[in-house]
Amino acid sequence: MLTRFEDRTEAGERLAAVLAQFREQPGTVVLGLARGGIPVAASAAKALYLPLGAVLVRKLGIPGHPETAYGALAWARGRTVRLLNKPLLDRVLEHGVRQELLDDVEHRERAELLRRVQLYPGIDYDLTGKTVLLIDDGLATGATMRAAVEAVREGGAKTVVAAAPVGSLEAEASVERVCDAVLCLHLPGKFRAVGSFYQHFEQLTDDDAISFLKQ
């Protein structure tokens, strides 16, 4: 039987319980990965009495298999951070996916990232010397979380902790290599889509995500 979370809010509350050492800790900020990670982060930040913000990220999905990420983009200090899974990208090209199709994916995702930059509050925190708790609703490949880690490092963060209610073993291992600690409440041996571990997993709009940041 799958471990299930009621929704992103309940998942954030459960994450907060295992992040209790950061409760009211000076110099600590919670940042949710937009969009799905923001409700989880908002719930955790509320329980931990910590400030809440967001990291804007976009997955670079393989044409025809958009859920499989060959890389990701993240916004940091006025510029875009680009992270690629080079071994996977090489295999994709070897299997006949044309470079121009990959370029089209990146062009679209970069444009969407920049569109959101104009909309979202809480993306310009001064992270210099801070401890950053990066929270998403799940780690499937880890690509967007790794990009977020790089973004906040460039923003001056001293300590970076990645946290999610559920993740794949491969994603946890890949994220662990780039941050100070990774925390996943559930690491199933067989990972399915992130949404399969939630009873309620609605697609969020920009307005939904922004409303959490403004609360």
BELVEN-V859661 format. One line per field, one symbol per residue. ss: DSSP state (H for helix, E for strand, - for the rest). phi: phi as a letter, one per 30 degrees, with the letter a starting at -180 (. if undefined). psi: psi as a letter, one per 40 degrees, with the letter a starting at -180 (. if undefined). Layout:
ss = ???
phi = ???
psi = ???
//
This chain:
ss = ----E--HHHHHHHHHHH-HHH-----EEEEEEE-HHHHHHHHHHHHH--EEEEEEEEEEEE--EEEEEEEEEEEE--EEEEEE-HHHHHHHHH----HHHHHHHHHHHHHHHHHHH-------------EEEEEE--E---HHHHHHHHHHHH----EEEEEEEEE-HHHHHHHH----EEEEEE-------HHHHE-------HHHHHHHHH-
phi = .ddbceaddddddddedccddcehdeicbcbcddcddddddddddddchbdcbbcdbbdccdeibddccclacbcbhibcccbbcdddeddddddjddedddddedddddddddddedcddiccddceidccccbbdlcdciddddddeddddddjedbbccbadbaddddedddedcbdabbbdbbddccceeddcbdbbddccededdddddd
psi = hihiidaddddddddddefdeehfhiehihhihhddeddddddddddefiihaihhihihihhegeehheaiiihhfeihhhhigdddddddddeehidddddddddddddddddddedhifefiheheihhhhhieihcdeddddddddddddeehdhhhhiidiiiddddddddeeidihhhdhgidhhaiddeeidhgihiidddddddde.
//
